[in-house]
Amino acid sequence: MIRVLLADDHHILLDGIKAILERDPELEVVGTAGNGQEVLDLLKKESVDVLLLDLQMPVMDGLETTQRAKDQYPDLKILMLTTNDEGSIITSIFKKGATGYLLKNTSQEVLIQGIKDAYAGKKVLSPHLTAKMIESLSEPAKPKQGEIPKITKRELQVVKLIAEQYTTQQIADALFVSTNTVATHKRNLFVKMDVKNSVGMIKKAVDWGML
């Protein structure tokens, strides 16, 4: 029996995935979580083989959760299930120790097989994401001094608003997007600029003449 922990901040989606997985006699859903901190709390209580994890979550996102969970539970298999197909994010997730990366539009059959493959120690990746991951890996890991990574116009707008001390909600309102979209832009910027937080991002943005 493969013991699976599900994490996503959308409860309807969690219920749907749980119902799908419980149809398979080889899978057992041992718990559900709405954010990364809840994941870490449940891992202390439950024996888990595979963590099925969303990337965009409040409190602690999938990237940080992956790193912290793998630090504490090296044998845990982590399978990301998300809508984000950004190449740099995919490579970052694997570098943090994830076993697989699937998109939420994948079929039930692929999802179930992905969990079983992850449990067996195999790398799992949605087929059409391979090219994006290879492209990301072929790019320099860090820009050279004075060299600015490829930043989109919308990402630059986010940087400028953060520099003006806008909150995530205020940025979302200013750009007419959701707070989840803003969080995605911030996460992509952290990866591209090789920083851990907004303070580091602003410092580099100033150093690179973006502000």
Z-matrix of the N, CA and C atoms (Angstrom, degrees):
N
C 1 1.471
C 2 1.529 1 109.65
N 3 1.321 2 116.63 1 128.32
C 4 1.469 3 121.98 2 178.73
C 5 1.526 4 108.19 3 -94.55
N 6 1.331 5 115.78 4 119.06
C 7 1.456 6 120.90 5 -177.76
C 8 1.527 7 109.59 6 -89.75
N 9 1.351 8 115.90 7 120.56
C 10 1.460 9 122.27 8 -172.53
C 11 1.524 10 110.70 9 -117.01
N 12 1.333 11 115.22 10 135.68
C 13 1.466 12 121.82 11 172.93
C 14 1.521 13 108.03 12 -111.65
N 15 1.343 14 117.30 13 129.30
C 16 1.459 15 122.80 14 -178.26
C 17 1.521 16 110.54 15 -104.06
N 18 1.346 17 116.60 16 138.65
C 19 1.467 18 120.07 17 178.33
C 20 1.518 19 110.60 18 -137.88
N 21 1.319 20 116.19 19 120.02
C 22 1.463 21 122.83 20 177.80
C 23 1.522 22 107.09 21 -164.64
N 24 1.333 23 117.35 22 144.72
C 25 1.462 24 118.76 23 -177.98
C 26 1.530 25 112.50 24 -87.04
N 27 1.320 26 117.48 25 1.67
C 28 1.464 27 121.01 26 175.90
C 29 1.531 28 108.51 27 -102.91
N 30 1.325 29 116.51 28 106.65
C 31 1.457 30 121.08 29 -172.57
C 32 1.525 31 113.15 30 -64.67
N 33 1.317 32 117.07 31 -35.16
C 34 1.466 33 119.90 32 178.95
C 35 1.522 34 109.94 33 -63.43
N 36 1.327 35 116.12 34 -42.04
C 37 1.457 36 120.78 35 178.70
C 38 1.525 37 110.48 36 -64.99
N 39 1.333 38 116.39 37 -42.00
C 40 1.469 39 120.29 38 177.58
C 41 1.524 40 111.30 39 -57.80
N 42 1.321 41 115.33 40 -45.63
C 43 1.468 42 119.92 41 -179.61
C 44 1.527 43 111.14 42 -62.26
N 45 1.339 44 115.80 43 -39.80
C 46 1.459 45 120.48 44 -179.82
C 47 1.520 46 112.27 45 -65.69
N 48 1.335 47 116.07 46 -45.57
C 49 1.464 48 120.37 47 179.85
C 50 1.527 49 110.33 48 -65.14
N 51 1.328 50 115.98 49 -41.71
C 52 1.464 51 119.94 50 179.35
C 53 1.529 52 110.59 51 -59.63
N 54 1.323 53 116.37 52 -43.50
C 55 1.464 54 120.81 53 -179.72
C 56 1.532 55 111.12 54 -63.32
N 57 1.330 56 115.90 55 -39.16
C 58 1.472 57 120.79 56 179.22
C 59 1.527 58 110.71 57 -64.97
N 60 1.329 59 116.34 58 -47.45
C 61 1.463 60 120.30 59 -175.76
C 62 1.519 61 112.68 60 -68.23
N 63 1.336 62 116.22 61 -34.44
C 64 1.464 63 119.35 62 -177.06
C 65 1.518 64 113.27 63 -72.55
N 66 1.340 65 116.59 64 -7.78
C 67 1.472 66 119.23 65 174.66
C 68 1.523 67 111.09 66 -75.89
N 69 1.335 68 116.12 67 -20.03
C 70 1.459 69 120.40 68 -177.81
C 71 1.535 70 108.93 69 -91.76
N 72 1.325 71 118.21 70 123.10
C 73 1.470 72 121.20 71 -176.49
C 74 1.530 73 114.00 72 -66.12
N 75 1.337 74 117.37 73 -13.93
C 76 1.465 75 120.36 74 -179.44
C 77 1.532 76 112.56 75 -89.44
N 78 1.337 77 116.93 76 -8.08
C 79 1.461 78 121.03 77 -175.89
C 80 1.522 79 111.43 78 -114.82
N 81 1.322 80 115.77 79 141.67
C 82 1.467 81 121.99 80 175.30
C 83 1.524 82 108.91 81 -132.82
N 84 1.319 83 117.71 82 121.10
C 85 1.468 84 122.25 83 176.84
C 86 1.519 85 107.80 84 -84.47
N 87 1.331 86 116.28 85 111.65
C 88 1.472 87 120.47 86 -174.98
C 89 1.524 88 112.88 87 -92.68
N 90 1.347 89 116.68 88 -7.77
C 91 1.452 90 119.02 89 178.85
C 92 1.507 91 112.16 90 174.76
N 93 1.341 92 115.93 91 165.17
C 94 1.460 93 122.13 92 176.17
C 95 1.521 94 109.01 93 -131.87
N 96 1.336 95 115.64 94 150.26
C 97 1.464 96 121.34 95 -179.08
C 98 1.520 97 109.81 96 -138.04
N 99 1.335 98 115.86 97 150.98
C 100 1.455 99 120.56 98 -178.65
C 101 1.513 100 113.78 99 -102.73
N 102 1.349 101 116.51 100 -7.70
C 103 1.465 102 120.17 101 177.21
C 104 1.526 103 109.41 102 -160.15
N 105 1.328 104 115.45 103 172.97
C 106 1.447 105 120.31 104 -175.18
C 107 1.513 106 114.69 105 -62.95
N 108 1.333 107 116.95 106 -36.92
C 109 1.460 108 119.53 107 179.87
C 110 1.521 109 110.77 108 -64.83
N 111 1.335 110 116.62 109 -39.07
C 112 1.461 111 120.19 110 177.04
C 113 1.522 112 110.42 111 -63.75
N 114 1.337 113 116.61 112 -34.95
C 115 1.467 114 120.92 113 176.93
C 116 1.527 115 109.92 114 -60.02
N 117 1.326 116 116.66 115 -50.54
C 118 1.460 117 121.11 116 -178.16
C 119 1.529 118 111.27 117 -62.29
N 120 1.331 119 116.31 118 -37.46
C 121 1.467 120 120.31 119 178.53
C 122 1.529 121 110.81 120 -65.56
N 123 1.336 122 116.97 121 -41.44
C 124 1.465 123 120.87 122 -179.01
C 125 1.515 124 111.67 123 -70.73
N 126 1.340 125 116.71 124 -33.75
C 127 1.464 126 119.83 125 179.70
C 128 1.527 127 111.58 126 -64.09
N 129 1.332 128 116.78 127 -24.83
C 130 1.467 129 120.78 128 177.78
C 131 1.534 130 110.76 129 -73.28
N 132 1.345 131 115.66 130 -24.40
C 133 1.460 132 120.25 131 -174.22
C 134 1.529 133 113.34 132 -102.67
N 135 1.329 134 116.37 133 -30.71
C 136 1.457 135 120.63 134 -173.34
C 137 1.531 136 112.00 135 -113.54
N 138 1.312 137 115.54 136 147.45
C 139 1.465 138 120.79 137 171.26
C 140 1.519 139 107.59 138 -85.05
N 141 1.338 140 116.77 139 116.58
C 142 1.471 141 121.67 140 -173.55
C 143 1.528 142 109.99 141 -122.95
N 144 1.323 143 115.98 142 134.48
C 145 1.467 144 121.41 143 177.23
C 146 1.519 145 111.21 144 -94.13
N 147 1.340 146 115.72 145 -45.65
C 148 1.467 147 121.07 146 -176.98
C 149 1.526 148 109.72 147 -130.50
N 150 1.319 149 115.70 148 128.24
C 151 1.468 150 122.04 149 175.08
C 152 1.522 151 108.14 150 -102.22
N 153 1.330 152 116.18 151 117.28
C 154 1.461 153 121.98 152 176.55
C 155 1.518 154 107.04 153 -97.10
N 156 1.335 155 115.97 154 112.65
C 157 1.462 156 120.93 155 -162.66
C 158 1.527 157 112.87 156 -125.47
N 159 1.330 158 116.12 157 135.33
C 160 1.461 159 121.55 158 173.39
C 161 1.531 160 108.88 159 -83.69
N 162 1.319 161 116.75 160 152.00
C 163 1.463 162 120.63 161 -179.66
C 164 1.525 163 111.62 162 -82.28
N 165 1.329 164 116.48 163 -44.50
C 166 1.467 165 121.13 164 -176.16
C 167 1.520 166 110.60 165 -96.08
N 168 1.332 167 115.94 166 103.65
C 169 1.463 168 121.26 167 178.53
C 170 1.524 169 109.27 168 -140.12
N 171 1.318 170 117.23 169 152.13
C 172 1.465 171 119.82 170 176.42
C 173 1.526 172 111.12 171 -73.85
N 174 1.325 173 116.60 172 169.54
C 175 1.466 174 125.07 173 177.51
C 176 1.519 175 111.76 174 69.49
N 177 1.340 176 116.88 175 -60.44
C 178 1.462 177 121.70 176 177.26
C 179 1.522 178 108.33 177 -147.01
N 180 1.337 179 117.89 178 121.03
C 181 1.461 180 120.06 179 -175.65
C 182 1.527 181 111.91 180 -79.88
N 183 1.324 182 115.39 181 177.95
C 184 1.456 183 120.76 182 -175.79
C 185 1.510 184 114.69 183 -64.77
N 186 1.318 185 117.00 184 -33.22
C 187 1.467 186 120.98 185 -178.53
C 188 1.531 187 110.41 186 -64.98
N 189 1.336 188 116.18 187 -50.27
C 190 1.465 189 119.88 188 179.78
C 191 1.527 190 111.09 189 -68.61
N 192 1.326 191 116.24 190 -38.32
C 193 1.463 192 120.13 191 179.18
C 194 1.521 193 111.15 192 -61.50
N 195 1.334 194 116.38 193 -41.88
C 196 1.467 195 120.90 194 178.56
C 197 1.518 196 111.04 195 -58.77
N 198 1.322 197 115.88 196 -48.21
C 199 1.464 198 120.07 197 -178.06
C 200 1.531 199 111.32 198 -62.87
N 201 1.316 200 116.60 199 -46.47
C 202 1.466 201 120.06 200 -176.77
C 203 1.523 202 111.52 201 -69.36
N 204 1.335 203 116.29 202 -38.29
C 205 1.469 204 119.87 203 179.90
C 206 1.524 205 110.56 204 -66.93
N 207 1.320 206 117.57 205 -41.31
C 208 1.466 207 120.57 206 179.99
C 209 1.521 208 111.55 207 -69.82
N 210 1.335 209 116.89 208 -32.88
C 211 1.465 210 120.18 209 176.89
C 212 1.532 211 110.62 210 -62.90
N 213 1.335 212 114.91 211 -38.92
C 214 1.468 213 119.71 212 -176.24
C 215 1.527 214 112.74 213 -88.46
N 216 1.341 215 116.22 214 -30.50
C 217 1.465 216 120.95 215 -177.06
C 218 1.538 217 109.24 216 -132.65
N 219 1.317 218 117.48 217 78.90
C 220 1.478 219 121.88 218 -173.95
C 221 1.532 220 114.21 219 -57.69
N 222 1.328 221 117.54 220 -28.65
C 223 1.466 222 120.69 221 -177.66
C 224 1.529 223 113.03 222 -85.73
N 225 1.324 224 117.38 223 -7.68
C 226 1.460 225 121.23 224 -179.39
C 227 1.530 226 110.37 225 -66.64
N 228 1.322 227 116.29 226 133.76
C 229 1.460 228 121.31 227 176.41
C 230 1.533 229 107.89 228 -95.20
N 231 1.330 230 115.88 229 127.23
C 232 1.471 231 120.73 230 -177.16
C 233 1.519 232 109.78 231 -116.17
N 234 1.307 233 115.37 232 123.77
C 235 1.465 234 122.21 233 -179.73
C 236 1.526 235 107.89 234 -117.54
N 237 1.328 236 116.95 235 115.48
C 238 1.455 237 121.18 236 -179.59
C 239 1.531 238 109.66 237 -81.83
N 240 1.320 239 116.44 238 133.66
C 241 1.464 240 122.51 239 176.18
C 242 1.518 241 107.14 240 -126.32
N 243 1.341 242 117.23 241 108.55
C 244 1.460 243 120.28 242 -169.92
C 245 1.524 244 110.94 243 -150.94
N 246 1.331 245 115.77 244 175.80
C 247 1.462 246 121.18 245 175.25
C 248 1.526 247 111.19 246 -100.62
N 249 1.331 248 117.43 247 -6.44
C 250 1.463 249 122.14 248 -174.81
C 251 1.529 250 110.38 249 -82.44
N 252 1.346 251 116.47 250 121.13
C 253 1.463 252 120.06 251 179.29
C 254 1.526 253 112.22 252 -114.42
N 255 1.336 254 116.56 253 24.95
C 256 1.459 255 121.86 254 178.56
C 257 1.531 256 109.49 255 -69.73
N 258 1.336 257 116.00 256 124.14
C 259 1.458 258 120.95 257 -175.95
C 260 1.511 259 114.31 258 -56.73
N 261 1.340 260 116.93 259 -42.47
C 262 1.460 261 120.42 260 -177.96
C 263 1.518 262 111.73 261 -66.44
N 264 1.332 263 116.94 262 -33.24
C 265 1.455 264 120.81 263 177.72
C 266 1.526 265 110.28 264 -68.64
N 267 1.324 266 116.14 265 -41.86
C 268 1.464 267 120.41 266 -179.58
C 269 1.528 268 110.77 267 -60.09
N 270 1.334 269 115.90 268 -47.39
C 271 1.468 270 119.23 269 -179.80
C 272 1.526 271 110.84 270 -64.91
N 273 1.330 272 117.20 271 -36.90
C 274 1.464 273 120.49 272 178.94
C 275 1.522 274 111.03 273 -63.98
N 276 1.331 275 116.11 274 -41.20
C 277 1.462 276 120.75 275 179.64
C 278 1.529 277 110.58 276 -61.35
N 279 1.328 278 116.69 277 -43.98
C 280 1.465 279 119.47 278 179.57
C 281 1.525 280 110.78 279 -67.00
N 282 1.325 281 116.93 280 -36.45
C 283 1.466 282 120.11 281 178.00
C 284 1.520 283 111.40 282 -65.62
N 285 1.338 284 116.70 283 -28.81
C 286 1.465 285 120.66 284 178.40
C 287 1.526 286 111.71 285 -76.43
N 288 1.342 287 116.64 286 -11.06
C 289 1.458 288 119.48 287 176.52
C 290 1.514 289 116.26 288 115.90
N 291 1.341 290 117.89 289 5.83
C 292 1.458 291 119.95 290 179.11
C 293 1.527 292 110.82 291 -66.59
N 294 1.321 293 115.38 292 152.16
C 295 1.466 294 121.69 293 179.00
C 296 1.517 295 111.24 294 -94.16
N 297 1.337 296 116.72 295 -27.47
C 298 1.461 297 118.74 296 -176.62
C 299 1.514 298 113.44 297 -155.50
N 300 1.342 299 114.99 298 166.27
C 301 1.458 300 122.15 299 -177.07
C 302 1.526 301 107.89 300 -147.34
N 303 1.322 302 115.95 301 111.13
C 304 1.463 303 121.19 302 179.80
C 305 1.524 304 110.26 303 -123.67
N 306 1.319 305 115.66 304 150.34
C 307 1.463 306 120.42 305 176.47
C 308 1.528 307 109.89 306 -89.63
N 309 1.317 308 115.84 307 153.48
C 310 1.457 309 120.80 308 -175.46
C 311 1.532 310 113.54 309 -70.05
N 312 1.324 311 117.00 310 -12.89
C 313 1.467 312 118.82 311 177.47
C 314 1.527 313 111.44 312 -89.94
N 315 1.318 314 117.34 313 10.19
C 316 1.452 315 120.88 314 177.83
C 317 1.523 316 110.41 315 -70.02
N 318 1.319 317 117.23 316 159.71
C 319 1.466 318 121.12 317 -178.89
C 320 1.523 319 110.85 318 -77.54
N 321 1.328 320 115.59 319 161.44
C 322 1.461 321 120.60 320 178.04
C 323 1.522 322 110.79 321 -59.66
N 324 1.325 323 116.41 322 -39.73
C 325 1.454 324 121.06 323 -178.07
C 326 1.528 325 111.14 324 -64.29
N 327 1.337 326 115.91 325 -43.01
C 328 1.470 327 120.48 326 -179.82
C 329 1.526 328 110.28 327 -66.63
N 330 1.319 329 116.67 328 -38.83
C 331 1.463 330 121.03 329 179.33
C 332 1.528 331 110.89 330 -62.85
N 333 1.310 332 116.47 331 -49.25
C 334 1.468 333 120.68 332 -179.22
C 335 1.525 334 111.09 333 -63.29
N 336 1.338 335 116.47 334 -43.42
C 337 1.466 336 119.69 335 178.88
C 338 1.528 337 110.21 336 -66.54
N 339 1.337 338 116.18 337 -34.69
C 340 1.462 339 120.44 338 178.24
C 341 1.520 340 111.52 339 -61.97
N 342 1.325 341 116.71 340 -41.15
C 343 1.465 342 121.04 341 177.79
C 344 1.527 343 110.48 342 -63.53
N 345 1.331 344 115.86 343 -43.34
C 346 1.472 345 120.10 344 -179.72
C 347 1.530 346 110.87 345 -66.49
N 348 1.334 347 116.48 346 -39.86
C 349 1.466 348 120.15 347 178.25
C 350 1.525 349 111.06 348 -66.28
N 351 1.338 350 116.02 349 -41.22
C 352 1.463 351 120.24 350 178.63
C 353 1.527 352 109.85 351 -62.13
N 354 1.319 353 116.85 352 -43.14
C 355 1.459 354 121.91 353 178.26
C 356 1.533 355 111.06 354 -59.28
N 357 1.336 356 115.19 355 -35.67
C 358 1.466 357 120.82 356 -179.98
C 359 1.523 358 112.21 357 -79.32
N 360 1.340 359 116.24 358 -2.54
C 361 1.459 360 119.92 359 178.07
C 362 1.513 361 114.90 360 90.75
N 363 1.335 362 116.78 361 9.29
C 364 1.459 363 120.69 362 -179.72
C 365 1.528 364 109.97 363 -86.80
N 366 1.323 365 116.64 364 147.22
C 367 1.455 366 120.94 365 174.88
C 368 1.528 367 109.03 366 -76.01
N 369 1.323 368 115.00 367 137.31
C 370 1.466 369 120.87 368 -177.02
C 371 1.520 370 109.42 369 -122.31
N 372 1.325 371 116.63 370 130.74
C 373 1.465 372 120.45 371 179.97
C 374 1.518 373 109.92 372 -151.96
N 375 1.338 374 116.85 373 131.64
C 376 1.458 375 120.22 374 175.18
C 377 1.525 376 108.91 375 -54.89
N 378 1.331 377 117.82 376 129.85
C 379 1.465 378 122.10 377 -171.65
C 380 1.523 379 115.68 378 -47.84
N 381 1.325 380 118.46 379 -48.38
C 382 1.465 381 119.63 380 -173.72
C 383 1.538 382 112.80 381 -75.69
N 384 1.355 383 116.79 382 -4.88
C 385 1.458 384 119.55 383 177.79
C 386 1.528 385 112.08 384 -85.29
N 387 1.309 386 116.91 385 -12.57
C 388 1.459 387 120.52 386 -177.46
C 389 1.523 388 111.62 387 -57.52
N 390 1.334 389 116.48 388 -45.77
C 391 1.469 390 120.53 389 -178.87
C 392 1.525 391 111.20 390 -61.94
N 393 1.330 392 116.51 391 -40.55
C 394 1.469 393 119.72 392 -179.82
C 395 1.521 394 111.06 393 -66.23
N 396 1.319 395 115.98 394 -37.23
C 397 1.457 396 119.50 395 -179.57
C 398 1.528 397 110.53 396 -69.27
N 399 1.315 398 116.59 397 -42.42
C 400 1.467 399 120.83 398 178.97
C 401 1.524 400 110.21 399 -63.09
N 402 1.329 401 115.88 400 -41.77
C 403 1.462 402 120.84 401 178.75
C 404 1.525 403 110.80 402 -61.49
N 405 1.334 404 115.44 403 -41.80
C 406 1.465 405 119.69 404 179.54
C 407 1.525 406 111.00 405 -66.40
N 408 1.336 407 116.83 406 -40.37
C 409 1.459 408 121.10 407 -179.18
C 410 1.519 409 112.19 408 -67.67
N 411 1.340 410 115.95 409 -26.81
C 412 1.460 411 119.90 410 -178.06
C 413 1.522 412 112.19 411 -79.28
N 414 1.359 413 115.75 412 -12.49
C 415 1.454 414 119.84 413 179.18
C 416 1.521 415 109.65 414 -84.47
N 417 1.324 416 118.82 415 153.88
C 418 1.466 417 120.47 416 176.71
C 419 1.518 418 110.52 417 -57.65
N 420 1.317 419 117.11 418 137.26
C 421 1.464 420 121.26 419 -178.09
C 422 1.525 421 111.26 420 -62.87
N 423 1.327 422 115.58 421 -37.13
C 424 1.458 423 119.78 422 -179.61
C 425 1.530 424 108.53 423 -135.99
N 426 1.314 425 118.54 424 141.29
C 427 1.444 426 119.89 425 176.54
C 428 1.521 427 110.63 426 -66.43
N 429 1.302 428 116.34 427 147.65
C 430 1.457 429 119.99 428 176.00
C 431 1.516 430 108.40 429 -69.30
N 432 1.321 431 115.53 430 161.55
C 433 1.462 432 119.76 431 -178.49
C 434 1.525 433 109.61 432 -57.53
N 435 1.323 434 115.45 433 128.23
C 436 1.453 435 119.94 434 -179.98
C 437 1.517 436 113.36 435 86.06
N 438 1.340 437 117.12 436 -6.15
C 439 1.463 438 120.77 437 -179.14
C 440 1.527 439 109.12 438 -100.66
N 441 1.317 440 117.09 439 128.61
C 442 1.461 441 121.65 440 -176.91
C 443 1.525 442 109.72 441 -95.00
N 444 1.337 443 118.04 442 130.05
C 445 1.463 444 119.87 443 176.73
C 446 1.523 445 109.94 444 -67.20
N 447 1.311 446 116.22 445 167.92
C 448 1.462 447 120.60 446 -178.93
C 449 1.529 448 109.60 447 -71.00
N 450 1.317 449 115.57 448 108.65
C 451 1.466 450 122.16 449 179.74
C 452 1.524 451 108.89 450 -112.55
N 453 1.323 452 116.37 451 128.59
C 454 1.459 453 119.45 452 -179.49
C 455 1.535 454 110.49 453 -73.75
N 456 1.318 455 115.56 454 163.47
C 457 1.459 456 120.74 455 179.29
C 458 1.527 457 110.81 456 -59.75
N 459 1.332 458 117.27 457 -41.55
C 460 1.457 459 120.97 458 -179.56
C 461 1.529 460 110.73 459 -68.22
N 462 1.326 461 117.70 460 -39.42
C 463 1.462 462 120.43 461 177.57
C 464 1.529 463 111.01 462 -62.90
N 465 1.323 464 116.40 463 -38.23
C 466 1.464 465 120.54 464 178.24
C 467 1.527 466 110.37 465 -64.22
N 468 1.340 467 116.37 466 -38.59
C 469 1.465 468 120.24 467 176.90
C 470 1.529 469 110.04 468 -61.48
N 471 1.320 470 116.47 469 -40.70
C 472 1.464 471 120.98 470 179.38
C 473 1.527 472 110.52 471 -63.69
N 474 1.334 473 116.49 472 -44.37
C 475 1.466 474 120.90 473 178.47
C 476 1.522 475 110.59 474 -57.46
N 477 1.322 476 116.51 475 -46.97
C 478 1.459 477 120.72 476 -177.67
C 479 1.523 478 112.04 477 -64.06
N 480 1.330 479 116.71 478 -39.03
C 481 1.462 480 119.98 479 -179.98
C 482 1.535 481 111.19 480 -70.49
N 483 1.320 482 116.31 481 -37.00
C 484 1.467 483 119.80 482 175.82
C 485 1.529 484 109.53 483 -63.23
N 486 1.331 485 115.70 484 -40.53
C 487 1.466 486 120.19 485 178.86
C 488 1.524 487 111.37 486 -62.77
N 489 1.339 488 115.94 487 -26.19
C 490 1.457 489 120.83 488 178.03
C 491 1.534 490 111.15 489 -89.78
N 492 1.335 491 115.88 490 10.43
C 493 1.464 492 124.00 491 175.25
C 494 1.526 493 113.25 492 68.61
N 495 1.322 494 116.67 493 28.86
C 496 1.462 495 120.43 494 173.43
C 497 1.529 496 109.04 495 -71.07
N 498 1.312 497 118.03 496 143.47
C 499 1.460 498 121.67 497 173.15
C 500 1.532 499 108.42 498 -79.50
N 501 1.330 500 115.77 499 169.05
C 502 1.467 501 120.15 500 178.39
C 503 1.528 502 110.61 501 -58.16
N 504 1.337 503 116.59 502 -42.91
C 505 1.465 504 120.16 503 179.75
C 506 1.526 505 110.92 504 -64.48
N 507 1.325 506 117.34 505 -40.94
C 508 1.461 507 120.95 506 179.92
C 509 1.533 508 110.97 507 -66.54
N 510 1.317 509 116.88 508 -37.51
C 511 1.474 510 120.25 509 176.93
C 512 1.521 511 109.83 510 -64.90
N 513 1.328 512 116.05 511 -43.49
C 514 1.470 513 120.78 512 178.78
C 515 1.525 514 110.59 513 -59.58
N 516 1.329 515 115.95 514 -43.85
C 517 1.466 516 120.06 515 179.55
C 518 1.525 517 111.48 516 -65.32
N 519 1.338 518 116.72 517 -41.13
C 520 1.462 519 121.05 518 -177.96
C 521 1.525 520 112.33 519 -66.83
N 522 1.349 521 116.00 520 -34.28
C 523 1.468 522 120.58 521 -176.27
C 524 1.532 523 112.80 522 -100.22
N 525 1.337 524 116.00 523 0.24
C 526 1.474 525 121.82 524 179.13
C 527 1.535 526 111.54 525 58.87
N 528 1.336 527 115.38 526 45.57
C 529 1.459 528 121.14 527 177.23
C 530 1.530 529 108.23 528 -132.48
N 531 1.325 530 117.10 529 175.40
C 532 1.462 531 121.06 530 179.37
C 533 1.526 532 110.59 531 -83.34
N 534 1.320 533 115.68 532 162.02
C 535 1.468 534 119.28 533 177.14
C 536 1.529 535 110.63 534 -65.90
N 537 1.332 536 117.57 535 -29.95
C 538 1.466 537 120.65 536 176.56
C 539 1.521 538 111.24 537 -64.27
N 540 1.342 539 116.15 538 -38.11
C 541 1.464 540 120.56 539 177.68
C 542 1.518 541 110.59 540 -65.06
N 543 1.321 542 116.05 541 -42.15
C 544 1.472 543 119.96 542 177.23
C 545 1.519 544 109.97 543 -61.51
N 546 1.335 545 116.71 544 -43.04
C 547 1.467 546 120.93 545 179.48
C 548 1.520 547 111.00 546 -61.11
N 549 1.326 548 116.48 547 -38.00
C 550 1.466 549 120.82 548 178.09
C 551 1.521 550 110.92 549 -64.93
N 552 1.331 551 116.70 550 -44.62
C 553 1.469 552 120.41 551 178.27
C 554 1.530 553 110.25 552 -60.19
N 555 1.322 554 116.56 553 -43.63
C 556 1.464 555 120.25 554 -179.70
C 557 1.525 556 110.75 555 -62.75
N 558 1.326 557 115.67 556 -43.11
C 559 1.463 558 119.99 557 -179.48
C 560 1.529 559 110.58 558 -63.36
N 561 1.318 560 116.55 559 -42.76
C 562 1.467 561 120.40 560 178.42
C 563 1.522 562 110.88 561 -63.48
N 564 1.324 563 116.65 562 -38.81
C 565 1.466 564 120.96 563 178.98
C 566 1.527 565 111.18 564 -65.79
N 567 1.321 566 116.80 565 -39.99
C 568 1.470 567 119.86 566 178.61
C 569 1.526 568 110.16 567 -59.42
N 570 1.336 569 115.66 568 -42.19
C 571 1.466 570 120.16 569 -178.94
C 572 1.527 571 110.76 570 -68.98
N 573 1.328 572 116.88 571 -48.82
C 574 1.463 573 121.23 572 -177.64
C 575 1.526 574 112.04 573 -62.03
N 576 1.333 575 115.36 574 -37.17
C 577 1.460 576 119.71 575 -175.27
C 578 1.524 577 112.38 576 -95.40
N 579 1.342 578 115.43 577 -1.72
C 580 1.461 579 121.82 578 177.80
C 581 1.530 580 111.03 579 56.43
N 582 1.321 581 115.80 580 52.88
C 583 1.464 582 121.64 581 177.36
C 584 1.521 583 109.08 582 -128.91
N 585 1.341 584 117.03 583 165.43
C 586 1.452 585 121.79 584 -176.44
C 587 1.526 586 113.63 585 -105.02
N 588 1.335 587 116.72 586 -15.91
C 589 1.458 588 118.29 587 -177.19
C 590 1.521 589 110.21 588 -156.01
N 591 1.334 590 115.35 589 178.42
C 592 1.464 591 120.75 590 -176.07
C 593 1.526 592 112.27 591 -66.44
N 594 1.328 593 116.59 592 -32.88
C 595 1.464 594 119.81 593 179.20
C 596 1.527 595 110.27 594 -62.93
N 597 1.329 596 115.90 595 -45.84
C 598 1.460 597 120.00 596 178.11
C 599 1.517 598 111.93 597 -64.44
N 600 1.334 599 116.04 598 -35.61
C 601 1.455 600 120.76 599 179.79
C 602 1.527 601 110.74 600 -65.25
N 603 1.319 602 116.89 601 -45.09
C 604 1.458 603 120.70 602 -179.36
C 605 1.525 604 110.69 603 -65.14
N 606 1.335 605 116.18 604 -39.82
C 607 1.466 606 120.08 605 179.15
C 608 1.524 607 110.73 606 -60.52
N 609 1.345 608 116.13 607 -45.63
C 610 1.456 609 118.99 608 179.57
C 611 1.518 610 111.19 609 -68.05
N 612 1.328 611 116.37 610 -37.90
C 613 1.467 612 119.89 611 179.31
C 614 1.514 613 110.59 612 -60.21
N 615 1.332 614 116.82 613 -38.58
C 616 1.460 615 121.27 614 177.41
C 617 1.522 616 109.78 615 -68.58
N 618 1.341 617 116.05 616 -46.12
C 619 1.469 618 120.30 617 -179.81
C 620 1.520 619 111.81 618 -59.09
N 621 1.340 620 115.92 619 -35.84
C 622 1.463 621 119.81 620 -178.33
C 623 1.519 622 113.50 621 -89.30
N 624 1.331 623 116.37 622 3.85
C 625 1.462 624 119.35 623 175.93
C 626 1.507 625 113.58 624 75.79
N 627 1.326 626 117.95 625 20.44
C 628 1.461 627 121.13 626 -179.94
C 629 1.521 628 110.85 627 -80.50
N 630 1.330 629 116.78 628 -21.37
C 631 1.474 630 121.13 629 -178.96
C 632 1.522 631 110.30 630 -117.50
